[in-house]
Amino acid sequence: MKPGHFSVTVLLATLILAGCGSSPPDKAPGCSDGQVQELVLQVANEELRNGLLFNAILTELGTTPQVQGNPTYAQWDRRREESEEIARLLDLVDSQVEELSFRLDGIRTNSRDDGIRKTACGATLTSDAGMTHDIEYTAQYTEDGRVYVQVFGLD
């Protein structure tokens, strides 16, 4: 890992959030729209949690995640009450994520197509701990007015 950077193991992640209106707007969402930023940060945090859980399994349990069935954070979170060990690892991951506290800086529009209501964006994912990582993402309205986001470069 390079100084000032962080790493998670997933290259692409997606998330959809219901929009406020019943019909989609006539143009593409903006890269810095609040709803778009919220979704991008949700995806980044989810992938960070998965990467940190992978590392916690390696360091705290002394085994590979494959031996544990390659769990995601969400899968183990549903099992938190079943095992003190799972709860302890998830608490460790939660405290690490809380310390990082991501935001998007340097948001930029790479392209915009109002015909298909899709925008391609770039930004720097920045943590309160001073780590940075450049990402790209797309935001598009679905036919039913929801915002669909894909995030690239979370590796």
Secondary structure, DSSP 8 states (H G I E B T S, - for coil): --TT----S-SEEEEEE--SSSS--SS---TT-HHHHHHHHHHHHHHHHHHHHHHHIIIIISS-TTTTT---HHHHHTTGGG-HHHHHHHHHHHHHHHHH-EEEEEEEEEEEETTTTEEEEEEEEEETTS-EEEEEEEEEE-TTS-EEEEEE---
